[in-house]
Amino acid sequence: MKVLVAYTTAYGAARGVAERIAQRLTEAGHDVDLRDLAEPVDPSDYAAIVLGSSVHNGQWLAPAARFADLHRALLAGKPAWLFSVQTIGATSAMISARLAGWVRPKLKEPKVAAALRATANVREYRAFAGAIEPEQWPGPLGRVVFRLTGGRYGDHRDWADIDAFAARIVRNIDGP
């Protein structure tokens, strides 16, 4: 099956997640195209789509939002999987585990992902924690707040969770 794995990223963490998912799908025998949404992408030739974005201020980045708006009707007819890369993922976080545990149930999906789940053939949405370095946090005050919330710089992506998400995609595509 020909699968599109499309993403947009701010600093590279979402690209890494997309690359890992594409790798796992390829290893399972699928024909996979990995595409950065910074360039135009036509999803019409694909049987399934995996779409992801970094999240800033609670929302997907503009290239992913544009792609979703432009191809909403097409996405309604194809199986799709969505992922976000953000501060707090389903299994890991950039901030303290205690604060993440309190915030996680209150988090809302980014508007674009929620809209796609309501109108497209979305099989699953998953949030992953990303990676962050001090220079990526806005200003000295932002860095202080980050540290006060138990924030830790570095890579917080849970590769086992990402692999499990990719495995669920493979199982769904391949069927029983």
GUNU-393536 format. One record per residue: residue number from 1; residue in three letters; chain; x, y, z of N, C-alpha, C, CB in turn. Coordinates in pm, whole numbers, plus 32768, in hexadecimal, padded with zeros to 4 digits. Glycine has a CB too. Layout:
// residues N
   resi   resn   chain     nX     nY     nZ    caX    caY    caZ     cX     cY     cZ    cbX    cbY    cbZ
    NUM    Ala       A      X      Y      Z      X      Y      Z      X      Y      Z      X      Y      Z
...
***
This chain:
// residues 176
   resi   resn   chain     nX     nY     nZ    caX    caY    caZ     cX     cY     cZ    cbX    cbY    cbZ
      1    Met       A   8055   7F8A   8000   8000   8000   8000   805A   807C   8000   7F9F   8000   807B
      2    Lys       A   8035   80DF   7FB0   8080   815C   7FAA   804E   81BA   8017   8074   819E   7F1D
      3    Val       A   80AA   81E4   806F   8087   8235   80E4   80D4   82B8   80E1   80A3   81E8   8167
      4    Leu       A   808D   8324   80FD   80CB   83A7   810C   80DE   83C3   81A1   8075   8417   80C9
      5    Val       A   8159   83E2   81C8   8175   8414   824E   81A0   84A5   823B   81E5   83BD   829A
      6    Ala       A   8147   8501   8260   815E   8590   824B   8164   85D5   82D2   80EE   85CF   81F2
      7    Tyr       A   81BC   8638   82DC   81D2   867A   835C   81FC   870A   8347   823B   862F   83AF
      8    Thr       A   81F1   8758   83B2   8230   87DA   83B8   8271   87E5   8442   81C9   884E   839F
      9    Thr       A   82E0   882B   8447   832F   8830   84C1   836A   88BA   84D4   839E   87C6   84BF
     10    Ala       A   8382   88DE   854F   83C1   895F   856C   8458   894E   857E   8383   899F   85EA
     11    Tyr       A   847E   88EC   85CD   850C   88D8   85ED   853F   884C   85CE   8524   88F5   867E
     12    Gly       A   84EA   87F6   8597   8516   8772   856C   84DE   86FC   85B9   85A7   876D   8575
     13    Ala       A   84A0   8710   862C   846D   869E   867A   83FD   8655   8630   843C   86CE   8703
     14    Ala       A   83A1   869F   85F2   8334   865E   85A8   836B   8615   852D   82CB   86C6   857D
     15    Arg       A   83D2   864C   84EE   8412   8606   847E   8448   857F   84AC   8484   865D   8440
     16    Gly       A   8489   857D   8521   84BE   8500   8557   8452   8499   8570   8508   851A   85D6
     17    Val       A   83E0   84C5   85A3   836F   846A   85BA   833D   8435   8534   82FC   84B1   8609
     18    Ala       A   832B   848E   84D3   82FB   8465   844E   835C   8403   840D   82E7   84E1   83F4
     19    Glu       A   83DE   841E   8419   8442   83C4   83E0   8439   8339   841E   84CE   83FC   83F4
     20    Arg       A   8425   8335   84A2   841C   82B4   84E7   83A0   8267   84BA   8419   82C9   8581
     21    Ile       A   832F   82AC   84AF   82B4   826A   8482   82C7   8237   83F2   823B   82CC   848A
     22    Ala       A   82FE   828A   839C   8316   8261   8310   8373   81E8   830A   8353   82D6   82C0
     23    Gln       A   83D9   81E7   835D   8437   8176   8361   83EE   80F6   8388   84AA   8193   83C5
     24    Arg       A   839B   80FD   83EE   8352   8085   841D   82EF   8054   83B3   8307   80A4   84A1
     25    Leu       A   82AD   80B0   836E   8250   8088   8304   829B   8048   828F   81FF   8101   82D3
     26    Thr       A   830F   807E   826E   8362   8046   8203   8391   7FBB   8229   83DB   80A1   81E6
     27    Glu       A   83BE   7FAA   82A5   83EB   7F27   82D4   837A   7EBF   82CD   841F   7F31   8364
     28    Ala       A   82FD   7EEE   82D9   828A   7E94   82D1   8261   7E77   8240   8214   7ED0   831D
     29    Gly       A   82AC   7EAE   81E0   8293   7E8F   8154   8240   7EF3   8107   8254   7E0F   814B
     30    His       A   8225   7F66   8141   81D3   7FCA   80FC   822A   802D   80AF   817B   8015   8161
     31    Asp       A   81F4   805F   8042   8234   80C6   7FF0   8213   814C   8032   8203   80C1   7F58
     32    Val       A   8278   818E   806C   8261   8206   80BD   82AA   827E   8082   8290   81EE   814E
     33    Asp       A   8263   82EE   807A   82A0   836E   8057   829D   83C6   80D3   8256   83B3   7FDE
     34    Leu       A   830F   83F8   80FB   831C   8454   816C   8328   84DF   8132   8398   8431   81C6
     35    Arg       A   82CA   8538   8156   82C7   85BD   8119   82B8   862A   8183   8255   85C7   80B4
     36    Asp       A   8308   8692   8175   8301   8709   81C9   8298   8765   818D   838C   8751   81D6
     37    Leu       A   8237   8790   81DE   81CB   87E5   81AC   81F6   8875   8191   815A   87E4   820E
     38    Ala       A   8276   8892   81A2   82A8   8915   8179   82A1   8921   80E1   833B   892A   81AB
     39    Glu       A   829C   88B0   809C   828D   88AA   800B   8201   8873   7FEB   82FC   8851   7FC9
     40    Pro       A   81C8   8897   7F77   8144   8862   7F53   8146   87C9   7F4A   8115   889E   7ECD
     41    Val       A   80DD   878B   7F7C   80D0   86F9   7F7B   8044   86D7   7F49   80EA   86BC   800A
     42    Asp       A   803D   867E   7EE6   7FBD   8650   7EB1   7FA2   85C4   7EE8   7FBD   8651   7E13
     43    Pro       A   7F3F   85B5   7F40   7F26   8532   7F7D   7ECF   84D5   7F2A   7EE7   8546   8001
     44    Ser       A   7EA6   84FE   7EB3   7E44   84AF   7E67   7E77   8426   7E3C   7E1C   84FB   7DED
     45    Asp       A   7EF9   8412   7E2E   7F2F   8392   7E00   7F48   832D   7E70   7FAF   83AA   7DB6
     46    Tyr       A   7F23   834E   7EE9   7F43   82F9   7F5B   7EC6   82B2   7F8E   7F82   834A   7FCC
     47    Ala       A   7ED8   8238   7FBC   7E68   81EA   7FF2   7E50   8209   8085   7E84   8154   7FE0
     48    Ala       A   7EB8   8239   80CB   7EAC   825B   815A   7F08   82D1   8177   7ED0   81DF   81B5
     49    Ile       A   7EE3   831C   81E0   7F2E   8395   8200   7F49   839B   8295   7EE1   8413   81D2
     50    Val       A   7FC6   83BE   82B6   7FED   83DD   833F   8015   8470   833D   8063   837F   8374
     51    Leu       A   7FD8   84BF   8392   7FEC   8550   8391   8010   857F   841D   7F6E   859A   835E
     52    Gly       A   807C   85CE   8427   80A6   85FE   84AA   80DF   8689   84A6   810A   85A1   84E5
     53    Ser       A   80E1   86C6   851D   8113   874E   8529   814B   8767   85B4   80A6   87B3   8509
     54    Ser       A   81AC   87BF   85B8   81D3   87F9   8639   815E   884E   8667   8258   884F   862E
     55    Val       A   8155   8861   86EA   80EB   88B3   8723   812A   892B   8768   8094   8860   8787
     56    His       A   80FA   89A2   8744   8124   8A1E   8786   80A6   8A65   87B4   817A   8A79   8727
     57    Asn       A   80A7   8A93   882E   8031   8AD7   8867   7FB3   8A81   8859   801B   8B5F   8824
     58    Gly       A   7FC2   8A00   8868   7F51   89A5   8866   7F1C   8981   87DD   7EE4   89DF   88B3
     59    Gln       A   7F5D   89B0   8772   7F28   8999   86EA   7F94   8963   868C   7EF0   8A1B   86B2
     60    Trp       A   7F65   891C   8625   7FC0   88ED   85BD   7FFA   8965   8573   7F76   888E   855B
     61    Leu       A   806D   8950   8537   80AD   89B9   84E8   805F   89D0   8465   8140   8994   84C9
     62    Ala       A   806F   8A46   842D   8022   8A70   83B7   802B   8A10   8340   8050   8AF7   838C
     63    Pro       A   809F   89D8   831D   80A0   897D   82A8   8044   8904   82B9   812E   894E   828E
     64    Ala       A   803C   88CC   8331   7FE3   885A   8349   7F51   8886   8345   8003   8817   83D1
     65    Ala       A   7F35   88FA   837C   7EAC   892E   8379   7E7F   8947   82E9   7EA1   89B0   83CB
     66    Arg       A   7ED7   8981   8296   7EB6   8999   820A   7E9D   8914   81C0   7F28   89E8   81C4
     67    Phe       A   7EF4   88B3   81D7   7EE4   8830   8197   7E5E   87F3   81BD   7F58   87D0   81C0
     68    Ala       A   7E3B   87F6   823D   7DBC   87BD   826B   7D45   8805   822B   7DB2   87C5   8304
     69    Asp       A   7D4A   8888   8226   7CDB   88D4   81EA   7CCE   88B8   8155   7CF0   896A   8201
     70    Leu       A   7D3E   88B6   8110   7D3E   88A2   807F   7D0F   8817   8058   7DC9   88BA   8048
     71    His       A   7D2F   87B2   80AA   7D14   8727   8084   7CAD   86E2   80DE   7D94   86D8   8086
     72    Arg       A   7C5D   872F   8124   7BFB   86F6   8182   7BA0   868F   8140   7BA7   8766   81BF
     73    Ala       A   7B6A   86AD   80CA   7B0F   8650   8086   7B56   85CF   8060   7AD2   8692   8009
     74    Leu       A   7BCE   85D9   802E   7C1B   8563   8007   7C3B   850F   8083   7C9E   858C   7FBF
     75    Leu       A   7C5B   8550   80F2   7C7B   8508   816E   7C01   84BF   81A6   7CB2   8569   81D6
     76    Ala       A   7B8B   84E8   8180   7B12   84A3   81AF   7B07   8418   8172   7A95   84F5   818C
     77    Gly       A   7B48   8403   80FF   7B3B   8383   80BB   7BB2   8326   80CA   7B25   839B   802E
     78    Lys       A   7C15   834B   811A   7C8C   82F8   812B   7CA8   82E5   81C0   7D07   8336   80E4
     79    Pro       A   7CDC   8271   81E7   7D01   8263   8272   7D74   82C2   8294   7D28   81D1   8292
     80    Ala       A   7D68   8303   8306   7DCF   8364   832F   7DEF   8354   83C4   7DA1   83F5   8311
     81    Trp       A   7E69   8374   83E5   7E98   8375   846F   7ED9   83FD   8486   7EFD   8300   848C
     82    Leu       A   7EC3   8435   84FC   7EF7   84BA   851D   7F51   84B2   8597   7E84   851D   8534
     83    Phe       A   7FB8   850A   8597   8009   8515   8610   8035   85A6   8623   8084   84B8   8608
     84    Ser       A   8048   85C7   86A2   807D   864A   86C9   80FC   8634   8718   8015   869B   871C
     85    Val       A   8157   8693   870D   81D0   8693   875E   81CC   8713   87B0   8253   8689   8705
     86    Gln       A   81CA   8704   8835   81B0   8775   888D   81F6   8765   8913   8119   8786   88A2
     87    Thr       A   81DA   87BD   896F   821B   87BB   89F2   81F6   873E   8A41   81F6   8837   8A41
     88    Ile       A   8176   871A   8A3D   8146   86A7   8A8A   810A   8641   8A2A   80DC   86D2   8AF4
     89    Gly       A   8147   85CC   8A25   8114   8561   89D3   80C1   8500   8A26   8185   8517   898E
     90    Ala       A   8092   8497   89E7   803F   8434   8A2D   808F   83E9   8A96   8003   83D2   89C9
     91    Thr       A   8111   83D7   8A80   8161   8385   8ADC   81DD   83C9   8B12   8189   8307   8A98
     92    Ser       A   81FE   843D   8ADF   8275   8485   8B0F   825C   851B   8B03   82F6   845C   8ABE
     93    Ala       A   82B3   8569   8B43   82A0   85FB   8B43   8325   8641   8B5B   8239   8625   8BAF
     94    Met       A   8329   86C0   8B31   839E   8713   8B46   839F   8752   8BD1   83A5   8780   8ADD
     95    Ile       A   832B   874E   8C13   831D   8789   8C99   8316   8719   8D00   829E   87E5   8CA1
     96    Ser       A   830C   873E   8D7F   830B   86D9   8DE8   8299   8676   8DD4   82FF   871B   8E72
     97    Ala       A   82B3   85FA   8DFA   824F   8591   8DEB   81D1   85B2   8E3B   8288   8509   8E18
     98    Arg       A   81E2   85ED   8EAF   816F   860E   8F03   8116   8677   8EBF   819E   8642   8F8C
     99    Leu       A   8153   86E2   8E8D   8107   874A   8E49   80CA   8714   8DC7   8160   87C5   8E2B
    100    Ala       A   8117   86C6   8D7E   80E3   868B   8D01   806B   8632   8D1E   8151   8639   8CBA
    101    Gly       A   8071   85E5   8D8A   8001   858F   8DAF   7F83   85DE   8DCF   8027   8539   8E26
    102    Trp       A   7F94   8653   8E08   7F22   86A9   8E28   7EEB   86EC   8DAA   7F4B   8713   8E90
    103    Val       A   7F45   8718   8D51   7F1C   8762   8CD9   7EE7   8705   8C6C   7F91   87B4   8CA3
    104    Arg       A   7F22   8690   8C5C   7F03   8637   8BEB   7E6C   8620   8BD6   7F47   85B0   8C01
    105    Pro       A   7E1E   8602   8C3F   7D8F   85EB   8C24   7D43   8669   8BFB   7D4E   85B0   8C9F
    106    Lys       A   7D7E   86DD   8C12   7D3C   875C   8BEF   7D62   878E   8B64   7D60   87C6   8C56
    107    Leu       A   7DC7   8752   8B29   7DF5   877E   8AA5   7D8C   8760   8A3A   7E79   873A   8A80
    108    Lys       A   7D7D   87BE   89E0   7D23   87AA   896E   7D78   8791   88F2   7CC5   8825   8959
    109    Glu       A   7D3F   8746   8897   7D82   8733   8817   7D8C   87B9   87D0   7D37   86CC   87BF
    110    Pro       A   7DF4   87CD   8782   7DF8   8845   872F   7D7B   8849   86D7   7E79   8848   86D7
    111    Lys       A   7D4A   88C1   86B9   7CCD   88D2   866E   7CCD   8888   85E9   7CB4   8965   8655
    112    Val       A   7D3C   888B   85A2   7D42   8848   8520   7D30   87B2   8530   7DC9   8866   84D9
    113    Ala       A   7D74   8777   8591   7D67   86E7   85A9   7CD8   86C4   85D1   7DC9   86B8   8615
    114    Ala       A   7C9D   8712   862A   7C13   86F9   8655   7BB2   8705   85E0   7BEB   875B   86C5
    115    Ala       A   7BC6   8768   858A   7B6E   877A   8515   7B7D   8704   84B5   7B8E   87FE   84CC
    116    Leu       A   7BF7   86D5   84A1   7C0B   8662   8448   7BCA   85E5   8483   7CA1   8649   8430
    117    Arg       A   7BD3   85D4   8506   7B95   855F   8544   7AFD   8562   8530   7BB7   8559   85DA
    118    Ala       A   7AC4   85D8   8526   7A33   85E5   8515   7A08   85D4   8483   7A05   866C   8548
    119    Thr       A   7A63   85EF   8424   7A3A   85F1   8397   7A83   858E   833E   7A4F   8679   8360
    120    Ala       A   7AF4   855A   8369   7B44   8500   8315   7B3E   8472   834D   7BD7   8531   830C
    121    Asn       A   7B82   8418   830A   7B85   838B   8332   7BFF   8372   838C   7B89   832E   82B3
    122    Val       A   7C03   83B9   83FD   7C76   83B0   8459   7C66   8334   84B0   7C82   8431   84B1
    123    Arg       A   7CC8   82DE   84AB   7CC7   8262   84F9   7CFD   8277   8586   7D18   81F6   84B2
    124    Glu       A   7D5F   82D3   8594   7D99   82EC   8619   7DE2   8371   8618   7DF8   827A   8643
    125    Tyr       A   7DDE   83B4   868C   7E2D   842D   86A4   7E86   840F   871C   7DD1   84AB   86BE
    126    Arg       A   7F04   843A   8716   7F61   8421   8784   7FB7   849D   8798   7FBA   83A4   8768
    127    Ala       A   7FCC   84C0   8816   8025   8530   883A   80A6   84F9   8873   7FE0   8591   88A0
    128    Phe       A   8115   852E   8842   819A   8507   8872   81E1   8582   88A9   81ED   84C4   8800
    129    Ala       A   822E   856F   8912   8285   85DB   8940   82F7   85E9   88DB   82BC   85BF   89D1
    130    Gly       A   832D   8661   88D3   8396   867A   8872   841F   8688   88B2   8376   86F6   8825
    131    Ala       A   846E   86DF   8877   84F5   86FB   88A6   8504   8792   88AC   8562   86BA   8848
    132    Ile       A   8553   87C1   890A   8564   8852   8918   85EF   8873   894D   84F9   888E   8975
    133    Glu       A   8625   88E0   891C   86A5   8915   8949   868E   89A3   897C   8711   8913   88D7
    134    Pro       A   86E5   89D6   89D3   86CE   8A5C   8A0F   86B6   8ACB   89A8   8745   8A82   8A64
    135    Glu       A   86FB   8AC9   8939   86EC   8B35   88D6   8666   8B30   888F   875C   8B2D   8870
    136    Gln       A   861C   8AC2   889D   8599   8AB7   885D   8529   8AF0   88B4   857C   8A26   883D
    137    Trp       A   8544   8B0A   8932   84DE   8B41   898C   84E1   8BD8   8983   84F3   8B11   8A1E
    138    Pro       A   846D   8C18   897A   846A   8CA9   8963   8492   8CFD   89DD   83E0   8CD1   8936
    139    Gly       A   8504   8D3D   89D4   852F   8DA1   8A35   8554   8D6B   8ABE   84C5   8E05   8A46
    140    Pro       A   8598   8DBF   8B0A   85C5   8D96   8B90   8551   8D74   8BED   8619   8E04   8BCE
    141    Leu       A   84E4   8DC0   8BE8   8472   8DA4   8C3F   8434   8D1D   8C1D   8408   8E14   8C33
    142    Gly       A   8428   8CFF   8B9D   83F3   8C7E   8B72   8448   8C0B   8BA4   83E9   8C78   8ADB
    143    Arg       A   84CD   8C1C   8BA1   8526   8BB3   8BD2   8517   8BA0   8C68   85B8   8BD5   8BAF
    144    Val       A   8502   8C0E   8CB2   84ED   8C04   8D43   846B   8BB8   8D5F   84E8   8C91   8D84
    145    Val       A   8400   8BDB   8D1A   8380   8B97   8D2D   838E   8B03   8D0B   8312   8BD8   8CD6
    146    Phe       A   83D4   8AE6   8C9E   83EA   8A5B   8C77   842F   8A0E   8CE7   843D   8A54   8BF5
    147    Arg       A   8496   8A48   8D1F   84DF   8A05   8D8C   8489   89F7   8E09   855F   8A53   8DAD
    148    Leu       A   8436   8A5C   8E26   83DF   8A56   8E9D   8375   89E9   8E91   839C   8ADE   8EB3
    149    Thr       A   8350   89C4   8E17   82EE   895A   8E03   8331   88D0   8E00   82A0   8971   8D81
    150    Gly       A   83B0   88CE   8E21   83F8   884F   8E1E   842A   882B   8D94   83A1   87E1   8E51
    151    Gly       A   842C   888F   8D3B   8458   8878   8CB2   84E8   8849   8CAB   8446   88F4   8C60
    152    Arg       A   84FF   87EB   8C50   8586   87B6   8C3A   85A3   87BE   8BA5   8593   8722   8C6F
    153    Tyr       A   8616   87F6   8B86   863F   87FD   8AFA   866B   8774   8ACB   86B0   8865   8AE7
    154    Gly       A   8661   875F   8A49   868A   86E1   8A0E   861A   86A1   89BF   86BB   8682   8A79
    155    Asp       A   8630   8624   899C   85D2   85D7   894A   8577   8585   89A5   861E   857B   88E6
    156    His       A   84F5   85A0   899E   8494   855B   89F3   8437   8501   89A2   8442   85BF   8A42
    157    Arg       A   845A   84E8   8925   8406   8491   88D3   840E   8402   890A   8433   8495   883D
    158    Asp       A   839B   83C3   8918   8392   8339   8947   838F   82DF   88CB   8312   8323   89A3
    159    Trp       A   8405   82AF   88A5   8411   8263   8829   83C0   81E1   882D   84A3   8244   880C
    160    Ala       A   83B3   81A5   88A3   8361   812B   88AE   82CE   814B   8891   836F   80EC   893C
    161    Asp       A   829E   81BD   88C1   8214   81E6   88A6   8202   8206   8811   81ED   8260   88FD
    162    Ile       A   8264   8246   87D5   825E   8265   8745   825E   81E3   86F4   82D7   82BF   871C
    163    Asp       A   82B2   8185   871B   82B4   8103   86D7   822F   80B9   86E7   8326   80AB   870D
    164    Ala       A   81F2   80C2   875C   8170   8081   8774   8104   80C2   871C   8148   808C   880B
    165    Phe       A   8108   8146   870E   80AA   818C   86B6   80BC   815C   8626   80BF   8226   86BF
    166    Ala       A   813A   8154   85F9   8156   8124   8571   8127   8093   8560   81EE   812E   8552
    167    Ala       A   8138   8041   85C5   810C   7FB5   85BE   8074   7FAD   85B3   813D   7F66   8639
    168    Arg       A   802C   8005   85F9   7F9A   8006   85ED   7F70   8030   8560   7F5C   8065   8656
    169    Ile       A   7FBA   808D   8524   7F9D   80B5   849A   7FB0   803E   843E   7FF8   812B   846E
    170    Val       A   8020   7FF9   844C   803C   7F83   83F9   7FCE   7F1B   8408   80C4   7F46   841D
    171    Arg       A   7FA8   7EFC   8484   7F3F   7E98   849B   7EBC   7EC3   845A   7F2A   7E81   8533
    172    Asn       A   7E9D   7F43   8462   7E20   7F74   8429   7E23   7F6E   8392   7E05   8002   8457
    173    Ile       A   7E93   7F91   8357   7EA2   7F8E   82C4   7E9F   7EFD   8292   7F25   7FD3   8298
    174    Asp       A   7EE9   7EA7   82D6   7EF5   7E1C   82AA   7E7A   7DC9   82C7   7F6B   7DDC   82EC
    175    Gly       A   7E2B   7DF4   8328   7DB3   7DA8   834C   7DD5   7D31   83A3   7D69   7D79   82D0
    176    Pro       A   7D6F   7CE2   83C6   7D84   7C72   8423   7DDA   7C03   83EB   7D02   7C39   844B
***
